[in-house]
């Protein structure tokens, strides 16, 4: 039987991966490479870095991450080894849109009609966020140079124009360090200086896309924007000087709805079955999610924000974050950050 090394925190592995092989729950942030000597496939989360040290004695011909991001996988190494790898594009896009909706439900609970929201990064997640915002009546500004250069985003605006003309900016770019359009520190001191005290900055893509030191300085200055951060540079070793200055702080959980996590496992399992040439079967993502946590019924007469927060209220995540990290620094802070993610309570997507 094939051996599939998995992260034990994966949801849905028993439904979609177990039928494909024997599950070895050995993957994590500090995986022992010796545990992979007999692994035919690796199925991981973003906390596992797939590099030469991890793969030195591993014969696996498939690596799948159940996340949208894949910067934790050494693609050059995969190419050299001839190892098939995949991620789960779009798996948690609806959950991230929920996060943005919940944040707006606290920042502008009465009415968001006509609110000007700039979406920076209009890929798999950004597109869904933009669609959600439009459905809520917002005026959406779009910024994504690679898509614009490819002729795929006619409504593109330069980043400075977006920042100057928006009420809210929400950042959803991948972390790109090299190339013609890097995103490392995309929002730096200059860009933050364009934002004022009546604007909201949401970061729910990659922590390194915003210069965290520059953001800390900007939040300490006059007329600072309001900041809602879900992602942080250097996670889990985040800046103890930055998070207390934010209005909303959460531990990289924007995409952590049940459906998003389950969908990631479901997508990777499908790719693995195809790679091995075997049949794929199992329950739907929604069926499994409903078994794990029933969604509360709507209450007549609620506002849009009340309806959203009945399913997912980001403020509860913010309160847990502040209570857990208050007064901590260094390794203690990093451990608390990781623990918040590991023990994150189950939540459903807002919309069916």
C-alpha positions as a LaTeX table, in Angstrom:
\begin{tabular}{lrrr}
\hline
Residue & $x$ (\AA) & $y$ (\AA) & $z$ (\AA) \\
\hline
Unk1 & 0.00 & 0.00 & 0.00 \\
Unk2 & 1.18 & 3.54 & $-0.79$ \\
Unk3 & 2.45 & 5.59 & 2.16 \\
Unk4 & 1.14 & 9.16 & 2.47 \\
Unk5 & 2.92 & 11.39 & 4.99 \\
Unk6 & 0.44 & 13.99 & 6.20 \\
Unk7 & 0.12 & 16.83 & 8.64 \\
Unk8 & $-2.03$ & 15.45 & 11.47 \\
Unk9 & $-3.93$ & 18.74 & 11.60 \\
Unk10 & $-5.34$ & 18.29 & 8.10 \\
Unk11 & $-9.12$ & 18.16 & 8.06 \\
Unk12 & $-10.86$ & 15.57 & 5.92 \\
Unk13 & $-7.83$ & 13.29 & 5.46 \\
Unk14 & $-9.83$ & 10.26 & 6.59 \\
Unk15 & $-12.48$ & 10.95 & 3.94 \\
Unk16 & $-10.32$ & 11.65 & 0.90 \\
Unk17 & $-6.69$ & 10.61 & 1.52 \\
Unk18 & $-7.11$ & 7.41 & 3.55 \\
Unk19 & $-8.75$ & 5.59 & 0.60 \\
Unk20 & $-5.57$ & 6.30 & $-1.42$ \\
Unk21 & $-2.99$ & 4.90 & 1.00 \\
Unk22 & $-1.73$ & 4.46 & 4.53 \\
Unk23 & $-1.59$ & 7.78 & 6.39 \\
Unk24 & 1.59 & 8.70 & 8.29 \\
Unk25 & 0.85 & 11.75 & 10.53 \\
Unk26 & 4.42 & 13.06 & 10.68 \\
Unk27 & 4.42 & 16.40 & 8.84 \\
Unk28 & 4.58 & 19.76 & 10.64 \\
Unk29 & 6.73 & 22.82 & 11.23 \\
Unk30 & 9.65 & 20.67 & 12.47 \\
Unk31 & 9.32 & 17.44 & 10.51 \\
Unk32 & 11.97 & 14.78 & 11.09 \\
Unk33 & 13.34 & 13.92 & 7.61 \\
Unk34 & 14.06 & 10.36 & 8.72 \\
Unk35 & 10.30 & 9.79 & 9.08 \\
Unk36 & 9.92 & 10.22 & 5.30 \\
Unk37 & 12.19 & 7.40 & 4.11 \\
Unk38 & 9.23 & 5.28 & 2.96 \\
Unk39 & 6.83 & 8.07 & 1.99 \\
Unk40 & 5.36 & 7.94 & $-1.50$ \\
Unk41 & 3.61 & 11.31 & $-1.12$ \\
Unk42 & 3.61 & 14.32 & 1.22 \\
Unk43 & 0.47 & 16.29 & 2.01 \\
Unk44 & 1.27 & 19.39 & 4.06 \\
Unk45 & 0.15 & 22.78 & 5.31 \\
Unk46 & 2.06 & 26.05 & 4.98 \\
Unk47 & 4.01 & 25.45 & 8.20 \\
Unk48 & 6.11 & 22.73 & 6.52 \\
Unk49 & 9.05 & 23.93 & 4.46 \\
Unk50 & 9.79 & 21.51 & 1.63 \\
Unk51 & 13.49 & 21.94 & 0.92 \\
Unk52 & 16.58 & 19.83 & 0.22 \\
Unk53 & 17.10 & 19.01 & 3.90 \\
Unk54 & 13.59 & 17.64 & 4.26 \\
Unk55 & 13.66 & 15.68 & 1.01 \\
Unk56 & 17.23 & 14.31 & 1.21 \\
Unk57 & 16.16 & 10.70 & 1.86 \\
Unk58 & 12.51 & 10.95 & 0.80 \\
Unk59 & 11.44 & 8.97 & $-2.30$ \\
Unk60 & 8.06 & 10.73 & $-2.63$ \\
Unk61 & 7.07 & 11.62 & $-6.18$ \\
Unk62 & 4.20 & 13.90 & $-5.07$ \\
Unk63 & 4.01 & 16.91 & $-2.74$ \\
Unk64 & 0.70 & 18.62 & $-2.13$ \\
Unk65 & 0.01 & 21.64 & 0.06 \\
Unk66 & $-3.61$ & 22.13 & 1.09 \\
Unk67 & $-3.15$ & 25.90 & 0.96 \\
Unk68 & $-3.36$ & 28.54 & $-1.73$ \\
Unk69 & 0.17 & 29.78 & $-1.01$ \\
Unk70 & 3.14 & 27.67 & $-2.07$ \\
Unk71 & 6.19 & 29.78 & $-1.23$ \\
Unk72 & 7.09 & 27.13 & 1.38 \\
Unk73 & 7.81 & 24.64 & $-1.44$ \\
Unk74 & 11.19 & 24.79 & $-3.22$ \\
Unk75 & 9.93 & 24.64 & $-6.81$ \\
Unk76 & 13.40 & 24.40 & $-8.29$ \\
Unk77 & 14.05 & 21.35 & $-6.12$ \\
Unk78 & 10.77 & 19.79 & $-7.22$ \\
Unk79 & 11.73 & 20.37 & $-10.86$ \\
Unk80 & 15.19 & 18.89 & $-10.39$ \\
Unk81 & 13.81 & 15.82 & $-8.61$ \\
Unk82 & 11.00 & 15.36 & $-11.11$ \\
Unk83 & 8.54 & 15.51 & $-8.24$ \\
Unk84 & 4.95 & 16.44 & $-9.03$ \\
Unk85 & 3.71 & 19.16 & $-6.71$ \\
Unk86 & 0.45 & 21.02 & $-6.34$ \\
Unk87 & $-1.27$ & 23.56 & $-4.16$ \\
Unk88 & $-5.01$ & 24.21 & $-3.65$ \\
Unk89 & $-5.75$ & 27.45 & $-5.52$ \\
Unk90 & $-8.91$ & 29.17 & $-4.37$ \\
Unk91 & $-9.67$ & 26.65 & $-1.63$ \\
Unk92 & $-10.17$ & 29.27 & 1.08 \\
Unk93 & $-11.06$ & 32.30 & $-1.05$ \\
Unk94 & $-14.63$ & 32.44 & 0.27 \\
Unk95 & $-13.36$ & 32.31 & 3.85 \\
Unk96 & $-10.99$ & 35.24 & 3.22 \\
Unk97 & $-13.89$ & 37.18 & 1.70 \\
Unk98 & $-15.80$ & 36.37 & 4.90 \\
Unk99 & $-12.92$ & 37.84 & 6.91 \\
Unk100 & $-13.04$ & 41.08 & 4.91 \\
Unk101 & $-16.84$ & 41.20 & 5.22 \\
Unk102 & $-16.66$ & 40.68 & 8.99 \\
Unk103 & $-14.01$ & 43.39 & 9.40 \\
Unk104 & $-16.16$ & 45.82 & 7.40 \\
Unk105 & $-19.12$ & 44.81 & 9.56 \\
Unk106 & $-17.33$ & 46.37 & 12.53 \\
Unk107 & $-15.73$ & 49.31 & 10.71 \\
Unk108 & $-18.81$ & 50.41 & 8.73 \\
Unk109 & $-21.75$ & 48.42 & 10.15 \\
Unk110 & $-24.56$ & 50.67 & 8.96 \\
Unk111 & $-24.10$ & 50.74 & 5.20 \\
Unk112 & $-21.22$ & 50.02 & 2.82 \\
Unk113 & $-23.03$ & 51.09 & $-0.33$ \\
Unk114 & $-20.67$ & 53.28 & $-2.32$ \\
Unk115 & $-17.72$ & 52.57 & $-0.04$ \\
Unk116 & $-14.57$ & 52.73 & $-2.15$ \\
Unk117 & $-12.51$ & 49.60 & $-1.56$ \\
Unk118 & $-9.18$ & 48.98 & $-3.29$ \\
Unk119 & $-8.31$ & 45.31 & $-3.79$ \\
Unk120 & $-4.54$ & 44.94 & $-4.22$ \\
Unk121 & $-3.81$ & 41.55 & $-5.77$ \\
Unk122 & $-6.65$ & 40.24 & $-7.90$ \\
Unk123 & $-5.73$ & 36.57 & $-8.14$ \\
Unk124 & $-7.72$ & 33.59 & $-6.94$ \\
Unk125 & $-8.59$ & 35.20 & $-3.61$ \\
Unk126 & $-8.63$ & 38.85 & $-4.68$ \\
Unk127 & $-11.17$ & 38.14 & $-7.41$ \\
Unk128 & $-13.55$ & 36.51 & $-4.94$ \\
Unk129 & $-13.07$ & 39.36 & $-2.47$ \\
Unk130 & $-13.79$ & 41.89 & $-5.22$ \\
Unk131 & $-16.95$ & 40.01 & $-6.24$ \\
Unk132 & $-18.14$ & 39.90 & $-2.63$ \\
Unk133 & $-17.54$ & 43.63 & $-2.19$ \\
Unk134 & $-19.41$ & 44.45 & $-5.40$ \\
Unk135 & $-22.35$ & 42.32 & $-4.26$ \\
Unk136 & $-22.41$ & 44.37 & $-1.06$ \\
Unk137 & $-22.67$ & 47.60 & $-3.04$ \\
Unk138 & $-19.07$ & 48.78 & $-2.70$ \\
Unk139 & $-17.21$ & 50.64 & $-5.42$ \\
Unk140 & $-14.21$ & 48.42 & $-6.10$ \\
Unk141 & $-10.81$ & 49.62 & $-7.33$ \\
Unk142 & $-8.44$ & 46.97 & $-8.66$ \\
Unk143 & $-4.64$ & 46.78 & $-8.68$ \\
Unk144 & $-2.69$ & 43.84 & $-10.12$ \\
Unk145 & 0.16 & 44.78 & $-12.51$ \\
Unk146 & 0.86 & 41.22 & $-13.78$ \\
Unk147 & $-2.80$ & 40.66 & $-14.69$ \\
Unk148 & $-2.98$ & 44.12 & $-16.27$ \\
Unk149 & 0.15 & 43.49 & $-18.35$ \\
Unk150 & $-1.35$ & 40.18 & $-19.47$ \\
Unk151 & $-4.43$ & 42.06 & $-20.72$ \\
Unk152 & $-6.61$ & 40.41 & $-18.10$ \\
Unk153 & $-7.56$ & 43.40 & $-15.94$ \\
Unk154 & $-8.85$ & 46.36 & $-17.95$ \\
Unk155 & $-10.02$ & 48.17 & $-14.80$ \\
Unk156 & $-6.53$ & 48.20 & $-13.26$ \\
Unk157 & $-5.38$ & 51.34 & $-11.44$ \\
Unk158 & $-1.82$ & 52.20 & $-10.31$ \\
Unk159 & $-1.23$ & 51.42 & $-6.64$ \\
Unk160 & $-0.76$ & 55.05 & $-5.59$ \\
Unk161 & $-4.06$ & 56.01 & $-7.24$ \\
Unk162 & $-5.83$ & 53.20 & $-5.40$ \\
Unk163 & $-4.43$ & 54.24 & $-2.04$ \\
Unk164 & $-5.22$ & 57.91 & $-2.50$ \\
Unk165 & $-8.78$ & 57.38 & $-3.72$ \\
Unk166 & $-10.07$ & 54.56 & $-1.52$ \\
Unk167 & $-11.81$ & 54.38 & 1.85 \\
Unk168 & $-10.50$ & 50.86 & 2.44 \\
Unk169 & $-7.55$ & 48.95 & 0.96 \\
Unk170 & $-7.37$ & 45.18 & 1.30 \\
Unk171 & $-4.16$ & 43.40 & 0.30 \\
Unk172 & $-4.20$ & 39.87 & $-1.15$ \\
Unk173 & $-0.95$ & 39.50 & $-3.10$ \\
Unk174 & 1.27 & 36.39 & $-2.99$ \\
Unk175 & 4.79 & 36.84 & $-1.66$ \\
Unk176 & 7.10 & 37.33 & $-4.66$ \\
Unk177 & 10.71 & 38.22 & $-3.85$ \\
Unk178 & 12.27 & 38.26 & $-7.32$ \\
Unk179 & 11.18 & 39.06 & $-10.86$ \\
Unk180 & 9.77 & 42.17 & $-12.49$ \\
Unk181 & 6.83 & 42.56 & $-10.09$ \\
Unk182 & 8.04 & 41.63 & $-6.59$ \\
Unk183 & 5.58 & 42.00 & $-3.74$ \\
Unk184 & 7.98 & 41.95 & $-0.79$ \\
Unk185 & 7.34 & 45.26 & 1.05 \\
Unk186 & 4.92 & 46.27 & $-1.70$ \\
Unk187 & 3.23 & 48.53 & 0.82 \\
Unk188 & 6.19 & 50.45 & 2.24 \\
Unk189 & 6.79 & 53.82 & 3.88 \\
Unk190 & 5.82 & 55.76 & 0.74 \\
Unk191 & 2.57 & 53.88 & 0.23 \\
Unk192 & 1.63 & 54.02 & 3.91 \\
Unk193 & 2.25 & 57.75 & 3.83 \\
Unk194 & $-0.54$ & 58.08 & 1.26 \\
Unk195 & $-3.08$ & 56.69 & 3.75 \\
Unk196 & $-4.78$ & 58.92 & 6.31 \\
Unk197 & $-6.74$ & 58.55 & 9.52 \\
Unk198 & $-10.10$ & 58.04 & 7.84 \\
Unk199 & $-8.92$ & 54.99 & 5.86 \\
Unk200 & $-8.77$ & 51.30 & 6.74 \\
Unk201 & $-5.92$ & 48.96 & 5.75 \\
Unk202 & $-6.68$ & 45.22 & 5.71 \\
Unk203 & $-3.87$ & 42.71 & 5.19 \\
Unk204 & $-4.94$ & 39.11 & 4.52 \\
Unk205 & $-2.49$ & 37.83 & 1.93 \\
Unk206 & 1.17 & 37.48 & 2.93 \\
Unk207 & 2.75 & 39.27 & 5.87 \\
Unk208 & 5.85 & 40.27 & 3.91 \\
Unk209 & 3.79 & 42.28 & 1.42 \\
Unk210 & 3.61 & 45.11 & 3.95 \\
Unk211 & 6.80 & 46.54 & 5.44 \\
Unk212 & 5.98 & 45.79 & 9.08 \\
Unk213 & 8.59 & 48.20 & 10.48 \\
Unk214 & 7.29 & 51.01 & 8.27 \\
Unk215 & 3.72 & 50.17 & 9.29 \\
Unk216 & 4.66 & 50.34 & 12.97 \\
Unk217 & 6.19 & 53.78 & 12.43 \\
Unk218 & 3.14 & 54.94 & 10.45 \\
Unk219 & 0.70 & 53.78 & 13.13 \\
Unk220 & 2.66 & 55.76 & 15.72 \\
Unk221 & 2.52 & 58.93 & 13.60 \\
Unk222 & $-0.24$ & 61.51 & 13.33 \\
Unk223 & $-3.36$ & 60.86 & 11.25 \\
Unk224 & $-2.56$ & 57.13 & 11.06 \\
Unk225 & $-4.88$ & 54.79 & 9.17 \\
Unk226 & $-6.80$ & 52.06 & 10.94 \\
Unk227 & $-5.12$ & 48.66 & 10.49 \\
Unk228 & $-6.62$ & 45.16 & 10.49 \\
Unk229 & $-3.86$ & 42.57 & 10.12 \\
Unk230 & $-4.27$ & 38.82 & 9.75 \\
Unk231 & $-0.79$ & 38.16 & 8.31 \\
Unk232 & 2.58 & 39.25 & 9.69 \\
Unk233 & 6.14 & 39.29 & 8.45 \\
Unk234 & 8.27 & 36.53 & 9.96 \\
Unk235 & 5.42 & 34.43 & 11.35 \\
Unk236 & 5.32 & 33.09 & 14.00 \\
Unk237 & 8.08 & 35.46 & 15.15 \\
Unk238 & 5.98 & 38.58 & 14.70 \\
Unk239 & 6.81 & 42.06 & 15.97 \\
Unk240 & 5.73 & 42.62 & 19.57 \\
Unk241 & 5.82 & 46.35 & 18.79 \\
Unk242 & 3.38 & 46.21 & 15.89 \\
Unk243 & 0.34 & 44.17 & 16.82 \\
Unk244 & $-0.73$ & 46.32 & 19.83 \\
Unk245 & $-1.00$ & 49.30 & 17.48 \\
Unk246 & $-3.53$ & 47.61 & 15.21 \\
Unk247 & $-7.29$ & 47.95 & 15.47 \\
Unk248 & $-7.86$ & 44.29 & 14.56 \\
Unk249 & $-5.24$ & 41.56 & 14.98 \\
Unk250 & $-5.62$ & 37.87 & 14.11 \\
Unk251 & $-3.12$ & 34.98 & 13.72 \\
Unk252 & $-3.25$ & 34.22 & 9.98 \\
Unk253 & $-6.69$ & 32.62 & 10.16 \\
Unk254 & $-8.65$ & 34.59 & 7.54 \\
Unk255 & $-8.97$ & 31.49 & 5.37 \\
Unk256 & $-9.58$ & 29.06 & 8.23 \\
Unk257 & $-13.26$ & 28.32 & 7.72 \\
Unk258 & $-14.08$ & 24.61 & 7.82 \\
Unk259 & $-15.05$ & 24.53 & 4.17 \\
Unk260 & $-11.77$ & 26.18 & 3.15 \\
Unk261 & $-9.63$ & 23.70 & 5.08 \\
Unk262 & $-11.65$ & 20.73 & 3.88 \\
Unk263 & $-11.65$ & 21.99 & 0.30 \\
Unk264 & $-7.84$ & 22.18 & 0.35 \\
Unk265 & $-7.55$ & 18.53 & 1.41 \\
Unk266 & $-10.22$ & 17.52 & $-1.11$ \\
Unk267 & $-8.39$ & 19.29 & $-3.96$ \\
Unk268 & $-4.98$ & 17.80 & $-3.13$ \\
Unk269 & $-6.48$ & 14.32 & $-2.73$ \\
Unk270 & $-8.04$ & 14.64 & $-6.20$ \\
Unk271 & $-4.67$ & 15.65 & $-7.65$ \\
Unk272 & $-2.93$ & 12.74 & $-5.91$ \\
Unk273 & $-5.49$ & 10.23 & $-7.16$ \\
Unk274 & $-5.01$ & 11.53 & $-10.70$ \\
Unk275 & $-1.22$ & 11.39 & $-10.32$ \\
Unk276 & $-1.39$ & 7.76 & $-9.22$ \\
Unk277 & $-4.04$ & 6.88 & $-11.79$ \\
Unk278 & $-6.64$ & 5.72 & $-9.28$ \\
Unk279 & $-10.30$ & 6.53 & $-8.78$ \\
Unk280 & $-11.25$ & 9.37 & $-6.46$ \\
Unk281 & $-14.42$ & 9.27 & $-4.38$ \\
Unk282 & $-15.85$ & 10.55 & $-1.14$ \\
Unk283 & $-18.44$ & 12.91 & 0.37 \\
Unk284 & $-18.79$ & 16.55 & $-0.63$ \\
Unk285 & $-17.00$ & 19.31 & 1.25 \\
Unk286 & $-20.30$ & 20.76 & 2.45 \\
Unk287 & $-21.50$ & 17.39 & 3.76 \\
Unk288 & $-18.37$ & 16.93 & 5.85 \\
Unk289 & $-18.47$ & 20.53 & 7.12 \\
Unk290 & $-22.10$ & 20.18 & 8.20 \\
Unk291 & $-21.26$ & 16.99 & 10.08 \\
Unk292 & $-18.49$ & 18.79 & 11.94 \\
Unk293 & $-20.36$ & 22.01 & 12.74 \\
Unk294 & $-23.96$ & 22.92 & 11.93 \\
Unk295 & $-24.49$ & 26.47 & 10.69 \\
Unk296 & $-26.90$ & 28.59 & 12.80 \\
Unk297 & $-30.12$ & 29.59 & 11.10 \\
Unk298 & $-30.60$ & 33.25 & 10.15 \\
Unk299 & $-32.77$ & 35.48 & 12.33 \\
Unk300 & $-35.38$ & 37.66 & 10.54 \\
Unk301 & $-34.80$ & 41.40 & 10.65 \\
Unk302 & $-31.04$ & 41.31 & 11.11 \\
Unk303 & $-28.74$ & 43.77 & 9.36 \\
Unk304 & $-26.13$ & 42.46 & 6.92 \\
Unk305 & $-23.43$ & 42.85 & 9.58 \\
Unk306 & $-25.48$ & 41.01 & 12.20 \\
Unk307 & $-26.15$ & 38.17 & 9.75 \\
Unk308 & $-22.47$ & 37.89 & 8.93 \\
Unk309 & $-21.33$ & 38.00 & 12.55 \\
Unk310 & $-23.83$ & 35.34 & 13.56 \\
Unk311 & $-21.76$ & 32.94 & 11.44 \\
Unk312 & $-18.31$ & 34.52 & 11.81 \\
Unk313 & $-17.33$ & 37.47 & 14.01 \\
Unk314 & $-13.70$ & 38.47 & 13.55 \\
Unk315 & $-13.78$ & 40.41 & 16.83 \\
Unk316 & $-13.75$ & 37.14 & 18.77 \\
Unk317 & $-10.50$ & 36.18 & 17.00 \\
Unk318 & $-9.04$ & 39.60 & 17.78 \\
Unk319 & $-9.90$ & 39.26 & 21.47 \\
Unk320 & $-8.31$ & 35.80 & 21.69 \\
Unk321 & $-5.20$ & 37.12 & 19.94 \\
Unk322 & $-4.75$ & 40.04 & 22.35 \\
Unk323 & $-5.40$ & 37.96 & 25.44 \\
Unk324 & $-2.89$ & 35.28 & 24.36 \\
Unk325 & $-0.05$ & 37.58 & 23.22 \\
Unk326 & $-0.30$ & 40.38 & 25.75 \\
Unk327 & 3.08 & 40.98 & 27.38 \\
Unk328 & 4.90 & 38.29 & 25.41 \\
Unk329 & 7.99 & 38.62 & 23.22 \\
Unk330 & 10.52 & 36.42 & 21.42 \\
Unk331 & 10.04 & 32.67 & 21.53 \\
Unk332 & 7.11 & 32.90 & 23.96 \\
Unk333 & 5.21 & 35.14 & 21.58 \\
Unk334 & 5.98 & 32.84 & 18.62 \\
Unk335 & 4.77 & 29.80 & 20.55 \\
Unk336 & 1.56 & 31.59 & 21.55 \\
Unk337 & 0.97 & 32.65 & 17.93 \\
Unk338 & 1.36 & 29.06 & 16.72 \\
Unk339 & $-0.88$ & 27.78 & 19.48 \\
Unk340 & $-3.65$ & 30.18 & 18.47 \\
Unk341 & $-3.54$ & 28.72 & 14.97 \\
Unk342 & $-3.32$ & 25.12 & 16.14 \\
Unk343 & $-6.26$ & 25.50 & 18.52 \\
Unk344 & $-8.35$ & 27.72 & 16.28 \\
Unk345 & $-12.07$ & 27.01 & 16.84 \\
Unk346 & $-14.21$ & 25.64 & 14.05 \\
Unk347 & $-16.13$ & 28.15 & 11.98 \\
Unk348 & $-18.31$ & 27.94 & 8.88 \\
Unk349 & $-18.34$ & 30.08 & 5.76 \\
Unk350 & $-20.88$ & 32.92 & 6.00 \\
Unk351 & $-22.67$ & 32.28 & 2.72 \\
Unk352 & $-23.92$ & 28.97 & 1.30 \\
\hline
\end{tabular}
